[in-house]
Amino acid sequence: MGSTEPPKITLYTSYACPWAHRSQIALRELNLAFETVIVDLSVPRTPEYLKINPRGLVPALDYNGIILTESAIVSQFLVDAHSSHLEKASTDEGGPLQRAKINFFVDTFISKLLSLYLAALRAQVGEEKEDAVGKIVDAVVKELEPLLGDAGPFFGGSDRFTLAEVQTASFVIRLVTFAEYEALLPKSLLTSLEAKAPSFWKWASAVVKEDSVTYKWDAKAISERTIDRFEKLRKEAAAAK
């Protein structure tokens, strides 16, 4: 990374994938120029893409000819390779503690919230979906609200994005957006979060407004695609019974 030349970066991604969205947010926050190659996740991967990432997943990042995969690893690499507002280096004063706190927040978000979010998307509209959303709210109140009391409006009192937001914002914008579509999440999710988790709500409301998050974000198209996906999954599950 010692070269003064800007890196040549290609991001292989899908705008519909929240995991791939993470890498895109990191690149935008770091103000790095990059080429985008869209990978169609609705069809089998091409042999050409499988040579880039044999797992067939997105994102994949070509950084000066080196391929990196897995969204959390890609984002962490970019932040470590390019000093910025997103995270201190481990050798900076306060760096190890900030990095530990960010890692804990991201781990908590993904491990405590994501499975509940997916269960709510799978649930049938009505009481089943309301119950599932109630579990999301309970988890936010218990696990995330205490970690966001000093948000300013971003993690750890920051007035700019940190790596905590880079790694979670793609899911936050889906939570907020999907609550506008009854087939995905009920609107009660938003009113409950605002009432019961004010620190989280303030933080999430700021997160979803950032240009790095909304870049290439098509709320209607992604919501409708998600509705179709989970309707298909429900039908497959019913047929298997």
Phi, psi and omega in degrees: 000008185281346181295144177276349177289138177296144181292151173267117188235132171236128178254120174267120193208174168225130181292344180276347187265120181293331178292313178296328179304326180305312183294322178298317178297316179300313180298319180291319179295326180276357179058041179263136176286138179207151174267143179249132173239120182276130177254123180281110183277355182274355180229162177303145182292147179287154175303326180297318181287326179294337173288329178283311177225100183302338177286342179078010183266165170241151004274164163230139183240124171263110183243102183053039176090355177261130181266129174237142179228172183077119193299317181295321180291318179300313182295317179297318178301312182299319180292322179289328183280340185226105181299139186196187176287348190289323181195142175288155172287158181294340179269353178283153175299127181079357183296309181302319181291317178298317181295321178296318180294319178296315180300319180294318180299312182295317178299318179297314180302310185288316186283329184262337188250325192295317181296326178291321177298314180293323177296322178293322178294325181283337187293153177288145178300137180118217186299321181298317181289322177298318178297319180295320179292325176301324178291325175298312181298316179300319180293320178299313181299315184284315192262322188257325181306316180295338182273354185242013182297333181255014180302140187223051356275000184260177192304139175070020180086007182286145174265004176228163178305148169241180177296336176301317179287320179306319186275351183234342188299327181295330177278325178298315182293331176287319176304311183292315183291316185294340178288355174272357183235110186304326181292342181258295181217141179286151180298340179301338177302314184289316181294325179290319178296317180298321183281321189259341182225067186299325179292316176299317182297317178298315179297310182298321180296326177284320182302315188284356180264349186289138182300325182293335179275319185275352177302121181067012181277118178247093188302316183294312183295316182290321178296314181295323178295322180291321175302312180299318182297314184282334173294319177296318179296320179296318179295320179295320179294319180294321181291333183280346182286000000 
